[in-house]
């Protein structure tokens, strides 16, 4: 069987079936946003890897080298955010062509190191390998947890409210805007007050991991489970539900769709709902909360928290309740790197 | 400038110049075999990344998937060995084609997880990304040090003896043997008593990181500096000398060249000295010792320790003393992934 016929999630399930169960010092192994290792002296280390591949996640024209590096750090930091930790170090492994331009690679790595510094981490190592293929930027991030406390995908319980941070679909809209410009991204991102479209470009090119929020949710004990939205709300919700052995109901009217997506709708006939559910690369946090009053201490007005539904029984699957009250079962289809169709799909 | 004109080491130097100096909790940043992070509770974490790229480090025919996985772990564990630590966890990031065979990838990852287990570590995470290019296997390894004690490349002092473990050139000979078979490696490795040629194949396909030795050198305080030999003795010695700001004299007659390389010499006209100096992928440890009596407690007869020279003043460079007593300056040329010539070179 080929990878594209099986898909990434099913592949990881096959792998997990074959691996021995985690044993100390591994507290959380494969299958969550990051792994957690307990060290004898009382600390826990969080660790996660994620790659950006030229031609898949970016092209030389869509993303300047500095932003490739910045994004590679941010998407990894998002996994640490989802576990409630703070990043301390990153390693960058590049597979590059022998005739790659040194200046571009240095820009990439300086962007990476600079972004790591903004997030409280240092670039401490990595590797440079020759490759006849596309540029592959693989980043590993190390974080520390708050004592031994971590947020995981597992823990959502029947009746918990389902919450999401920020606004959805912005990154997919940014990707679409770059495609419209024949695949050429802007060389930089305007600062100051941004239009909705500029905001979407920024969310796509230079995503913001929700570290402060993840730390708050972990410290306060407000959330019972958490995942970051990297492959679309529908697919990442399905992962959280699978890990927690629950179902969920999403309220269509409650979904906080980014206003830039609404603008794009008129221009390109794009369905904003599809962007929100399956656009991918939002890097917001999706989490479950038994008592919403415990979110009252969250005081960052730039990162809104929105209740978008509730946890339901396991057997009921994941359903979307439309504005007219009708419900449909939502397939857990986000952006699968290996799906034969390159398009995100929402099926009945 | 292109990467192949600059080379990997010079590229890393350029990068280091631009990065801010390491600050706590980073004790050792870019530039050694692994980075070291000090955690508040008193432990130190070692971390390192290394990749294997299809078409560069292996081909689908030269190395069965299980051995790709095993080797990817072993070469990373070798970096932890060189710092005197023990591995605890590995992460594996694969960039694979969408039509890659699931069974082959699972074999690879099970080989990787199995080898990690043999070395005391667990596979705890990773990532799977679609890539239109060759298979890239990027492994990050986490290790723990003995208290805060680590071995580094820095610390060699004038007059220290220069030592190497095991025998050199075996991996390069194994690579040559596979090339002779039209690039097809054996599907597995014979067990039991091996011929010298089989031993060379094993060292190439399934290298043995010197974890026990690294731990001994670190614990006993016998070594003042240490590096693993991944890119050839000449090049890795140059790295150690650069980090320690010293020179070195190698004794040609003392070099422990693997007997399989001597056999290969007659068959293929290969220069055994070149294999030993620049063959690469030996994954032995190269270390400096002020007082050789402190090595007397090393009791593993399968891993011989050989004195191959001495540390000299910085200005004298790295010299090779021939059997007739004449000396030549050895260029620090090992196997540079980005060198235009694919051949290891030893120049006058």
Interface residues (C-beta under 8 A of the other chain):
Chain A: X1 X2 X3 X4 X6 X8 X11 X12 X14 X15 X18 X19 X20 X22 X23 X25 X26 X28 X29 X30 X34 X35 X37 X39 X40 X41 X42 X43 X45 X47 X48 X49 X50 X51 X52 X53 X55 X56 X57 X88 X89 X91 X92 X93 X95 X96 X97 X98 X99 X100 X101 X102 X103 X105 X106 X109 X110 X113 X117 X122 X123 X124 X125 X126 X127 X128 X129 X130 X131 X132 X133 X134 X136 X138 X140 X142 X144 X337 X338 X340
Chain B: X1 X2 X3 X4 X6 X8 X11 X12 X14 X15 X18 X19 X20 X22 X23 X25 X26 X28 X29 X30 X34 X35 X37 X39 X40 X41 X42 X43 X45 X47 X48 X49 X50 X51 X52 X53 X55 X56 X57 X88 X89 X91 X92 X93 X95 X96 X97 X98 X99 X100 X101 X102 X103 X105 X106 X109 X110 X113 X117 X122 X123 X124 X125 X126 X127 X128 X129 X130 X131 X132 X133 X134 X136 X138 X140 X142 X144 X337 X338 X340
